[in-house]
Amino acid sequence: MAKIEEKRKLNNFRELIDYAEETYGDNICYKYKKDIKEKPATIVETTFRTVATKIRGLATFILNYEKEMKRIVVIGDNSEKWVEGYLGVATSGKIVAPMDKLLPEKEIESLLKRSDIDAAITDKNHLEIFKRLRNKKDNKLETIICMEKVDDKDVIDFETAIEEGLELLKNGDKKYSKVKIKDDEMNIMLFTSGTTDKSKIVMLTQAGIMANVYSIQFHVEITPKDTLLSFLPIHHTFENTITILLSMYKGGTVAFCDGLRHIADNLKEYKITIFVAVPLVMETMYKKIQKGLAEKGKDKLISKMIKISNALLKLHIDLRKVIFKPIHEVFGGHLKKVLYGSASISKDTIIAYNNWGINLIQGYGLTETSPVLTAESETKHRIGSAGYCLINQELKINNPDQDGIGEIVAKGQNVMLGYYNDEEKTKEAFTKDGFFKTGDYGYIDKDGFLFITGRKKDIIVLKNGKNVYPQELEFLITKLDYVLECIVFSRDKDKTDTVLKAKIVYDKDRIKQLYGEKSKEEYQKDIWKDIKEINKNLVTYKHIKEIEITDIPMEKTTTQKIKRYVEIEKENKK
């Protein structure tokens, strides 16, 4: 692979849009369908120059509006307007607060109060919620800008705001040019996932996020020839930093996904080369492909072709796109690599994708770290690891045990300033020597690759004092061909014994294919046999003693993480 082209370091989002406009100007920055119901759909394309101009227009409007806007929420579907709203607020020097579009109204209300929000840029779907909240006396919300045109004199039209801002710039307004973004001041407020009372408000800086963007480029190559699909929730730091900001920095085009059920079509229509995803999506697609091959009786043929392909690779002959063309067509025919985070993918799945010629690159990080701490690179992989530390950051294991496992802690410009209005939680989040405590446990091997063993809060402490990391067992169980997802938790059998239990969601079609048509009770027996086989390779205290099976998916967050404690609470109530 050719050496990755290094771009110069930028300090804030103003520098980013200036750089993108200068460097990529009339290249396509964003593309999307004007109306997804229209057949054939009209594709709208916007250049880097146009996007930069609109961002400056919106920022100028915000700076000149009669009611001062200090803290502004941005909420809505993944879209060009969302990005322009987010960067328009940030480049105006105001504080931007990206919000999850799936939050219920009560949670939005609570977060508005706690974060002192006084303005909102919203899509039409959330407009009525913000209008209701504006009428309440217990928050500071005054100004609402809507991304779509609405007939309401008390709501500002997004496009009109941009036009008014551009007119002010044309007439010599200097407010935008006088704004200075300070490296060490909060510019972004992010709300961590969780219940309203437990969610924290993370304070980030533009300098910290741009430091992360700069460092990621050495792990992932994006060029102006690449097109990325924006699919994950755009308020989430992984999607925002990589798909939106890194692609702008490197000149890639971003196409906005029509929705979860349209992923396969969008990969093909937009000729996507890079996909930022979550493990669940890639595992699901892998299992569907494997199932399809088995049904057609082609699984043995593919195995033979993999052996031939791998032999050719040793001779530096790569024919994977040709040999596995039908599989590549499932992903649109142009996909080169997939970047994923939030959880690990099974070894078999990673090997399969790499055998087919699709590079899987894992990253690891948190909202509090802007977000990426470690990542594999295009040439440096270690299956099962979360990659190695990005440059300009420090990573170490705090208080490791005899196996080298301890809490992962990090330091760098990308690390948050703290939690808003919560000195106690901020103090708890850092070690005495200034390292951020991730709450994740793991170890670093001799080559610097990080292996995550589980969340600190998820560790199961047995009556005998032994620690069990549930993610380790879940990883083994989800390798079973028919398992879609699972969680492992503990149940007190009596005062002297704690047993490990697994809740398993199975694929009805796949289990039927493997074991024939049976009752749920009979499938329980078949699954239990497989669990016993897993137990044989584990030390006794890690043995799964009970299972609960279902074909109903578990509750998840917007980034497709299982709501572990919700599910465990359900099981404990049975």
C-alpha positions in Angstrom: 0.0 0.0 0.0 1.2 3.5 -0.8 2.2 5.8 2.1 -0.7 7.7 3.6 -0.6 11.4 2.6 -0.2 13.5 5.7 -2.3 16.6 5.9 -1.2 19.6 8.1 -2.6 19.9 11.6 -5.6 22.2 12.0 -6.7 23.7 15.3 -10.4 24.3 15.0 -13.4 23.9 12.7 -13.0 27.4 11.1 -9.5 26.3 9.9 -11.1 23.0 8.7 -13.7 24.6 6.4 -11.2 27.1 5.1 -8.7 24.3 4.4 -11.4 22.1 2.7 -12.6 25.0 0.5 -9.0 25.9 -0.6 -7.9 22.3 -1.2 -11.0 20.6 -2.6 -13.1 23.6 -3.7 -15.4 22.3 -6.5 -15.2 18.6 -5.5 -18.3 17.0 -4.3 -18.6 17.2 -0.5 -22.1 15.8 0.1 -24.7 13.9 -1.9 -28.2 12.7 -1.1 -31.6 12.0 -2.6 -33.9 14.9 -2.9 -36.9 12.6 -2.2 -36.3 8.9 -1.4 -39.8 8.1 -2.6 -39.1 9.5 -6.1 -38.3 6.8 -8.7 -35.7 7.3 -10.1 -34.5 9.6 -7.3 -32.9 12.9 -8.0 -29.4 13.0 -6.5 -28.4 16.4 -5.0 -24.6 17.1 -4.9 -23.0 20.0 -3.0 -19.4 21.1 -3.4 -16.9 21.8 -0.6 -17.0 25.5 -1.6 -20.8 25.7 -1.3 -20.8 24.0 2.0 -18.1 26.3 3.4 -20.1 29.4 2.1 -23.3 28.2 3.8 -21.6 27.5 7.1 -20.2 31.0 7.2 -23.6 32.4 6.2 -25.3 30.6 9.1 -22.5 31.6 11.6 -22.9 35.3 10.6 -26.6 35.1 11.0 -26.2 33.7 14.5 -23.7 36.4 15.5 -26.0 39.2 14.3 -29.4 37.9 15.5 -31.3 40.2 17.8 -31.5 37.5 20.6 -28.1 36.3 21.6 -27.6 32.6 21.2 -24.9 31.1 23.4 -25.6 27.4 23.5 -27.4 25.8 20.6 -28.7 22.2 20.2 -28.6 20.6 16.8 -31.0 17.6 16.3 -32.3 15.7 13.3 -31.6 13.0 10.7 -28.1 12.6 9.2 -28.1 15.3 6.5 -26.1 18.1 4.9 -28.2 20.7 6.8 -27.4 19.0 10.1 -23.6 19.3 9.3 -24.0 22.9 8.2 -26.0 23.6 11.4 -23.4 22.0 13.6 -20.4 23.7 12.0 -22.3 27.0 11.6 -22.8 27.1 15.4 -19.2 26.0 16.2 -17.5 28.4 13.8 -19.5 31.3 15.2 -17.7 30.7 18.5 -20.9 29.6 20.2 -21.3 26.3 22.0 -22.9 23.5 20.0 -24.7 20.6 21.6 -25.5 17.7 19.2 -28.5 15.7 20.5 -29.8 12.2 19.9 -32.8 12.4 17.7 -34.4 9.4 19.4 -34.5 10.9 22.9 -38.0 11.1 24.4 -39.4 14.6 25.1 -38.8 14.3 28.9 -35.2 13.6 28.4 -34.8 16.5 25.9 -36.4 18.8 28.5 -34.1 17.6 31.3 -31.0 18.1 29.1 -32.0 21.6 28.0 -32.3 22.6 31.6 -29.1 21.0 32.8 -27.0 22.4 29.9 -28.5 26.0 29.8 -29.5 25.7 26.1 -31.0 28.9 24.7 -31.5 28.0 21.0 -32.2 24.9 18.8 -31.6 24.0 15.2 -34.1 21.2 14.6 -35.7 19.2 11.9 -39.4 19.3 11.3 -39.9 16.0 13.3 -38.8 17.6 16.5 -40.2 21.1 15.9 -43.3 20.7 18.0 -41.3 19.4 21.0 -39.1 22.4 21.0 -42.0 24.8 20.6 -43.7 23.2 23.7 -40.5 23.4 25.7 -39.9 27.0 24.7 -43.2 27.9 26.4 -42.1 26.5 29.7 -40.6 28.9 32.3 -38.0 26.5 33.7 -35.5 26.6 30.8 -33.6 29.2 28.8 -34.8 28.2 25.3 -35.8 31.2 23.2 -34.8 30.8 19.5 -35.8 27.9 17.2 -34.4 27.4 13.7 -36.0 24.7 11.5 -34.2 22.9 8.8 -37.3 22.6 6.7 -39.7 25.3 5.6 -42.7 25.7 8.0 -45.5 28.3 8.1 -44.7 29.7 11.5 -43.6 33.3 12.1 -42.0 32.3 15.5 -39.7 29.8 13.9 -36.6 30.9 11.8 -36.2 29.2 8.4 -32.7 27.6 8.1 -32.1 28.6 4.4 -33.4 32.1 5.1 -31.0 32.4 8.0 -28.1 31.4 5.7 -29.2 33.9 3.0 -29.4 36.7 5.5 -26.0 35.9 6.9 -24.5 35.9 3.4 -26.1 39.2 2.6 -24.5 40.7 5.8 -21.1 39.3 4.7 -21.6 40.8 1.3 -22.3 44.2 2.8 -19.1 44.1 4.8 -20.1 42.6 8.2 -16.9 41.7 10.1 -18.3 39.8 13.1 -17.5 36.4 11.7 -13.9 37.3 10.9 -13.3 38.7 14.4 -14.3 35.4 16.2 -11.4 33.7 17.9 -11.7 30.0 18.9 -9.7 29.3 22.0 -8.0 25.9 22.3 -8.7 25.3 25.9 -12.4 26.5 26.1 -15.5 24.3 25.9 -16.9 24.5 22.4 -18.9 21.3 22.2 -21.3 19.8 24.8 -22.1 16.1 24.3 -24.6 14.0 26.3 -23.5 10.5 27.2 -26.0 7.7 26.7 -28.0 6.5 29.8 -31.1 7.5 31.7 -31.6 11.2 32.2 -30.4 11.3 35.8 -27.3 9.2 35.0 -26.3 10.8 31.6 -23.3 13.2 31.9 -22.6 16.3 29.9 -19.2 16.1 28.3 -17.2 19.3 27.6 -15.0 19.0 24.5 -12.9 21.5 22.6 -12.5 21.9 18.8 -8.8 21.7 19.2 -9.2 18.3 20.9 -11.4 16.9 18.2 -9.1 18.2 15.4 -6.1 16.7 17.2 -8.0 13.4 17.0 -8.8 13.9 13.3 -5.1 14.6 12.6 -4.0 11.4 14.4 -6.6 9.1 12.8 -5.3 9.9 9.3 -2.2 7.7 10.0 -4.5 4.7 10.5 -7.1 5.2 7.8 -6.5 6.5 4.3 -9.3 8.6 2.8 -8.8 10.4 -0.5 -10.9 12.6 -2.8 -11.7 9.4 -4.8 -13.5 7.9 -1.8 -17.2 8.0 -0.9 -18.4 7.3 2.6 -21.9 6.4 3.7 -23.2 8.4 6.7 -25.3 5.8 8.4 -24.6 5.8 12.2 -26.3 8.5 14.3 -24.6 11.8 13.3 -24.6 13.2 16.9 -22.4 10.3 18.0 -18.7 11.2 18.2 -17.4 8.2 16.2 -19.7 9.0 13.2 -19.2 12.7 13.5 -15.4 12.7 13.8 -14.7 10.1 11.2 -17.4 10.2 8.6 -18.0 14.0 8.7 -14.8 15.7 9.9 -12.1 13.3 8.8 -13.6 13.0 5.3 -13.8 16.8 5.0 -10.2 17.0 6.1 -9.1 14.4 3.5 -11.5 15.4 0.7 -13.8 12.4 0.7 -17.4 12.6 -0.4 -20.1 11.7 2.1 -23.4 10.3 0.9 -26.3 10.3 3.4 -28.0 7.0 4.0 -31.8 6.7 3.3 -32.2 4.6 6.5 -31.3 1.2 7.9 -33.3 -0.9 5.4 -31.7 1.0 2.5 -28.0 0.3 3.4 -27.5 -2.3 0.7 -29.1 -0.2 -2.0 -27.2 2.9 -0.9 -23.8 1.1 -0.9 -24.5 0.3 -4.6 -26.2 3.5 -5.7 -23.5 5.8 -4.3 -20.6 3.4 -5.1 -19.5 3.5 -1.4 -15.8 2.7 -0.9 -15.6 3.3 2.9 -18.3 2.4 5.4 -18.2 3.4 9.1 -20.4 0.8 10.9 -21.0 -1.0 14.2 -20.2 -4.7 14.7 -23.9 -5.8 14.7 -24.3 -4.6 11.1 -21.2 -6.4 9.8 -21.9 -9.6 11.8 -25.5 -9.7 10.5 -24.4 -9.2 6.9 -21.7 -11.9 7.3 -24.2 -14.4 8.7 -26.7 -13.6 5.8 -23.9 -14.2 3.2 -22.9 -17.5 4.9 -26.5 -18.6 5.1 -27.1 -17.8 1.4 -23.9 -19.7 0.4 -25.0 -22.7 2.5 -28.5 -22.7 1.0 -27.1 -22.7 -2.5 -24.6 -25.4 -1.7 -21.7 -23.0 -2.5 -20.0 -22.9 0.9 -17.5 -25.6 0.1 -16.7 -24.0 -3.3 -16.0 -20.7 -1.6 -13.7 -22.4 0.9 -11.7 -23.8 -2.0 -11.6 -20.4 -3.7 -10.3 -18.8 -0.5 -7.4 -21.3 -0.4 -6.5 -20.5 -4.0 -6.9 -16.7 -3.4 -4.7 -16.8 -0.3 -2.0 -18.7 -2.2 -2.1 -16.1 -4.9 -1.8 -13.3 -2.3 1.5 -14.8 -1.2 2.7 -14.3 -4.7 1.5 -10.6 -4.5 -1.4 -11.4 -6.9 -4.7 -10.0 -5.5 -7.8 -11.3 -7.4 -10.2 -11.2 -4.5 -12.5 -8.7 -6.1 -12.8 -10.9 -9.2 -13.0 -14.3 -7.4 -15.5 -13.1 -4.8 -17.4 -10.7 -7.1 -20.9 -11.9 -6.0 -20.0 -11.2 -2.4 -18.6 -7.8 -3.3 -21.8 -7.0 -5.1 -23.7 -7.5 -1.8 -21.8 -4.4 -0.6 -22.3 -2.5 -3.8 -19.2 -3.7 -5.6 -16.9 -0.8 -4.6 -16.4 -1.3 -0.8 -12.7 -1.4 0.2 -12.8 -1.0 4.0 -15.1 -0.9 7.0 -14.2 1.1 10.1 -16.0 0.0 13.2 -16.0 0.5 16.9 -18.1 0.1 20.1 -17.5 -3.7 20.3 -15.4 -6.4 18.9 -16.2 -8.7 15.9 -15.7 -12.4 16.0 -12.4 -13.8 14.7 -14.2 -15.9 12.0 -16.0 -12.8 10.7 -12.9 -10.7 10.4 -11.0 -13.5 8.6 -13.9 -14.0 6.2 -14.1 -10.4 5.2 -10.4 -10.1 4.8 -10.4 -13.3 2.7 -13.1 -11.7 0.5 -11.0 -8.6 0.1 -12.8 -6.2 2.4 -10.5 -4.7 5.1 -12.0 -4.4 8.6 -10.4 -1.8 10.8 -11.3 -1.6 14.5 -11.1 1.5 16.5 -11.7 2.1 20.2 -12.6 5.2 22.1 -15.2 7.1 24.1 -17.2 10.4 23.9 -14.8 11.8 26.5 -11.8 11.2 24.3 -13.2 12.9 21.1 -13.4 9.8 20.6 -10.7 7.6 19.1 -7.9 6.3 21.4 -6.7 3.3 19.5 -7.2 1.8 16.1 -5.8 -0.8 13.8 -4.3 0.6 10.6 -4.6 -0.6 7.0 -1.4 -2.6 7.3 -1.2 -3.3 11.0 -3.8 -5.7 12.3 -4.1 -8.0 15.3 -7.3 -10.0 15.4 -9.1 -9.6 18.7 -7.3 -6.3 19.5 -8.6 -2.8 19.4 -5.5 -1.6 17.6 -2.7 0.6 19.0 -2.5 4.0 20.4 -2.9 7.0 18.1 0.0 9.5 17.9 0.0 12.5 20.3 -1.8 10.5 22.9 -0.7 8.4 25.9 -2.3 5.1 26.9 -1.5 2.8 29.8 -2.9 0.1 32.1 -3.6 1.3 35.6 -2.9 -1.1 38.5 -2.5 -4.2 36.3 -3.0 -7.6 37.9 -0.8 -10.7 37.5 -2.1 -11.1 33.9 -1.4 -7.5 33.0 -5.1 -6.6 33.1 -6.2 -3.3 34.6 -8.2 -0.2 33.8 -7.3 1.5 30.5 -6.4 5.2 31.2 -5.5 7.9 28.6 -4.0 11.4 28.3 -3.9 13.8 25.4 -5.3 17.0 23.9 -8.3 15.0 22.7 -9.4 14.2 26.3 -12.4 16.2 27.6 -12.2 19.2 29.9 -14.6 17.5 32.3 -18.3 17.1 33.0 -20.4 20.2 32.9 -21.5 21.5 36.3 -20.2 18.3 38.0 -16.8 18.8 39.7 -17.2 15.6 41.7 -17.7 13.3 38.7 -14.9 15.2 36.9 -12.5 14.6 39.7 -13.5 10.9 39.9 -12.8 10.5 36.1 -9.1 11.3 36.4 -6.1 9.7 38.1 -3.9 11.8 40.3 -1.4 12.1 37.5 -4.0 13.4 35.1 -5.0 10.3 33.1 -8.6 9.8 32.1 -10.2 6.6 33.5 -12.0 4.9 30.6 -13.9 2.5 32.8 -12.8 -0.3 30.5 -10.4 -3.1 31.5 -7.8 -4.6 29.3 -4.1 -5.3 28.6 -1.5 -4.1 26.1 0.7 -6.8 24.4 4.4 -6.5 23.7 3.8 -4.9 20.3 1.5 -2.2 21.8 -1.9 -3.7 20.7 -4.7 -3.1 23.1 -7.0 -5.9 24.1 -10.2 -5.0 25.9 -11.5 -7.6 28.4 -14.7 -5.7 29.5 -16.3 -2.7 31.3 -15.2 -2.1 34.9 -18.9 -1.8 35.9 -19.8 -5.1 34.1 -17.2 -7.3 35.9 -18.9 -10.1 37.8 -17.3 -10.8 41.1 -18.1 -14.4 42.2 -18.4 -15.6 45.8 -14.9 -17.1 45.7 -13.5 -13.7 44.8 -12.8 -14.5 41.1 -13.5 -11.9 38.5 -15.4 -12.8 35.3 -15.5 -10.5 32.3 -18.9 -11.2 30.6 -17.8 -9.8 27.2 -15.2 -12.7 27.0 -18.0 -15.3 27.3 -20.4 -13.4 25.1 -17.8 -13.2 22.4 -17.5 -17.1 22.5 -21.3 -17.6 22.4 -21.9 -15.2 19.5 -19.5 -17.2 17.4 -22.2 -19.9 17.3 -23.6 -19.7 13.8 -27.3 -19.2 14.9 -26.7 -16.7 17.7 -27.6 -13.1 16.9 -26.7 -11.6 20.3 -26.3 -12.5 23.9 -25.5 -11.2 27.4 -23.9 -13.0 30.3 -24.7 -12.0 33.9 -24.7 -13.5 37.4 -27.5 -14.8 39.5 -27.3 -15.6 43.2 -28.3 -19.3 43.5 -28.0 -19.1 47.3 -25.9 -17.3 49.9 -22.8 -19.3 49.0 -23.1 -19.6 45.2 -23.3 -17.3 42.3 -24.0 -18.8 38.9 -23.4 -17.4 35.4 -26.4 -17.2 33.1 -26.6 -16.4 29.4 -29.5 -14.8 27.6 -29.3 -15.8 24.0 -31.1 -14.4 21.0 -31.1 -17.0 18.2 -31.8 -16.7 14.4 -35.0 -18.7 13.8 -34.1 -19.5 10.2 -30.5 -20.5 10.8 -31.2 -22.7 13.8 -34.0 -24.4 11.8 -31.5 -24.9 8.9 -29.0 -26.5 11.3 -31.2 -28.5 13.7 -34.5 -28.9 11.8 -37.9 -27.7 12.7 -38.3 -28.1 16.5 -40.1 -26.6 19.5 -38.4 -23.9 21.5 -37.8 -26.4 24.3 -36.0 -28.7 22.0 -33.8 -25.8 20.6 -33.0 -25.0 24.3 -31.5 -28.5 24.6 -29.5 -28.2 21.4 -28.2 -24.8 22.4 -27.3 -26.1 25.9 -25.2 -28.9 24.3 -23.2 -26.2 22.4 -22.8 -24.1 25.6 -21.4 -27.3 27.3 -18.8 -27.5 24.5 -17.8 -23.9 25.1 -17.6 -24.6 28.9 -15.1 -27.5 28.2 -12.5 -24.9 27.1 -13.0 -22.6 30.1 -11.8 -22.7 33.6 -14.5 -24.0 35.9 -15.4 -20.7 37.5 -16.2 -19.3 34.1 -18.7 -22.0 33.2 -22.2 -20.9 32.0 -24.6 -22.8 34.3 -28.0 -21.5 33.0 -29.4 -20.2 29.7 -32.5 -18.3 28.6 -33.2 -18.4 24.9 -35.5 -16.2 22.7 -35.9 -15.0 19.2 -36.9 -11.5 20.3 -34.1 -8.9 19.8 -32.8 -7.1 23.0 -33.3 -3.4 23.7 -30.5 -1.3 22.2 -29.1 2.2 22.2 -29.1 4.3 19.0 -25.6 3.0 18.3 -26.9 -0.6 18.5 -25.3 -1.4 21.9 -27.4 -3.8 24.0 -29.0 -2.0 27.0 -27.3 -4.5 29.3 -28.8 -3.3 32.6 -32.3 -3.1 31.2 -32.1 -6.7 30.0 -30.5 -8.0 33.2 -33.3 -6.2 35.2 -35.9 -8.0 33.1 -34.3 -11.3 33.7 -34.0 -10.7 37.5 -37.7 -10.0 37.7 -38.6 -13.4 36.3 
